[in-house]
């Protein structure tokens, strides 16, 4: 698993509301820029 992986053993333990809130805090283009920058390092 990578640094950003989160593992849930049971589906009913997944905090969907929290995940939705966290995802909304970053714009898609910023996420893409960070991803592409990281890919170029490897």
Secondary structure by P-SEA (a helix, b strand, c coil): ccccbbbbccccccaaaaaaaaaacccaaaaaaaaaaaaaac
